[in-house]
Amino acid sequence: MVNKKQAGNYDDYFSKKLKDPEYLETFLTVAFQEYVEENDTQHFLSLLREVIMSQGGVAKVAKKASLNRENLFKLLNGKSEPKITTFVKLITALDININFTKAKKNRKAV
């Protein structure tokens, strides 16, 4: 069983890993691929929340993205539906680029 100190150490470790641009790129690529395959918006938003927290927190990222902090909290907690314009503002604020590649043939459409 993991105690609170170990969990805290892991959270710190994970947050530091997400500050590494290469790790962040891989993490978000896999998170988005999982979203496309499983259509699980809540899971994707929880992973995006981890990224946002590692990049200074909701308030800082919301300000950088010109988004309302409360609305971003609602989005990340599944209390509002994400819009593409919000997503674009977030990825821009996080200094992330999206690259598209051809999908494998056996994937189902979202």
C-alpha positions as CSV (number, residue, x, y, z in Angstrom):
1,M,0.0,0.0,0.0
2,V,1.2,3.5,-0.8
3,N,1.3,6.0,2.1
4,K,0.7,9.7,1.7
5,K,4.4,10.6,1.7
6,Q,5.1,8.1,-1.1
7,A,2.0,9.4,-3.0
8,G,3.2,13.0,-2.5
9,N,6.7,12.1,-3.8
10,Y,5.1,10.5,-6.9
11,D,3.0,13.6,-7.5
12,D,6.1,15.7,-7.3
13,Y,8.0,13.4,-9.5
14,F,5.2,13.3,-12.1
15,S,4.8,17.0,-12.1
16,K,8.5,17.4,-12.7
17,K,8.4,14.9,-15.6
18,L,5.6,16.9,-17.2
19,K,7.8,19.9,-17.3
20,D,10.2,18.0,-19.7
21,P,9.1,19.0,-23.2
22,E,9.8,15.6,-24.7
23,Y,8.0,13.7,-21.9
24,L,5.1,16.2,-22.2
25,E,4.8,15.6,-25.9
26,T,4.7,11.9,-25.5
27,F,2.3,12.1,-22.6
28,L,-0.2,14.3,-24.5
29,T,0.1,12.3,-27.7
30,V,-0.8,9.1,-25.9
31,A,-3.5,10.8,-23.9
32,F,-5.1,12.1,-27.1
33,Q,-4.8,8.7,-28.9
34,E,-6.5,7.1,-25.9
35,Y,-9.3,9.7,-26.1
36,V,-9.8,9.0,-29.8
37,E,-9.9,5.2,-29.2
38,E,-12.0,5.2,-26.1
39,N,-14.0,8.4,-26.5
40,D,-13.5,9.1,-22.8
41,T,-13.6,12.9,-22.4
42,Q,-13.4,12.8,-18.6
43,H,-10.2,10.7,-18.7
44,F,-8.6,13.0,-21.2
45,L,-9.6,16.1,-19.2
46,S,-8.1,14.6,-16.1
47,L,-4.8,14.1,-17.9
48,L,-5.0,17.6,-19.3
49,R,-5.6,18.8,-15.7
50,E,-2.3,17.1,-14.6
51,V,-0.5,19.0,-17.4
52,I,-2.1,22.3,-16.4
53,M,-1.2,21.8,-12.8
54,S,2.4,21.0,-13.7
55,Q,2.6,24.2,-15.8
56,G,1.7,26.5,-12.9
57,G,-1.9,25.7,-12.2
58,V,-5.3,26.6,-13.4
59,A,-5.2,30.3,-12.6
60,K,-1.8,30.8,-14.4
61,V,-2.8,28.8,-17.5
62,A,-6.3,30.4,-17.7
63,K,-4.7,33.9,-17.6
64,K,-2.2,32.9,-20.3
65,A,-4.9,31.4,-22.4
66,S,-7.3,34.4,-21.8
67,L,-9.9,32.1,-20.3
68,N,-12.0,32.6,-17.3
69,R,-10.5,30.6,-14.4
70,E,-13.8,29.4,-13.0
71,N,-14.9,28.2,-16.5
72,L,-11.6,26.3,-16.9
73,F,-12.2,24.6,-13.5
74,K,-15.7,23.6,-14.7
75,L,-14.3,22.3,-17.9
76,L,-11.6,20.2,-16.2
77,N,-14.1,18.9,-13.7
78,G,-16.5,17.8,-16.4
79,K,-19.2,20.4,-15.6
80,S,-19.0,22.0,-19.0
81,E,-18.5,20.7,-22.5
82,P,-15.1,21.6,-24.1
83,K,-15.2,23.7,-27.2
84,I,-12.5,23.5,-29.9
85,T,-11.7,27.2,-29.4
86,T,-11.1,26.6,-25.7
87,F,-8.9,23.6,-26.5
88,V,-6.9,25.7,-29.0
89,K,-6.4,28.5,-26.4
90,L,-5.2,25.9,-23.9
91,I,-2.7,24.2,-26.1
92,T,-1.4,27.6,-27.3
93,A,-1.0,28.7,-23.7
94,L,0.8,25.5,-22.9
95,D,3.2,26.1,-25.8
96,I,2.1,22.9,-27.5
97,N,1.8,22.1,-31.2
98,I,-0.5,19.4,-32.6
99,N,0.8,17.2,-35.4
100,F,-1.6,15.0,-37.4
101,T,-0.8,11.6,-38.8
102,K,-2.8,9.1,-40.8
103,A,-4.9,6.9,-38.6
104,K,-4.6,3.1,-38.5
105,K,-7.4,1.5,-40.5
106,N,-9.1,-0.3,-37.6
107,R,-9.8,2.7,-35.5
108,K,-13.5,3.7,-35.1
109,A,-14.7,7.2,-35.6
110,V,-15.5,9.3,-32.5
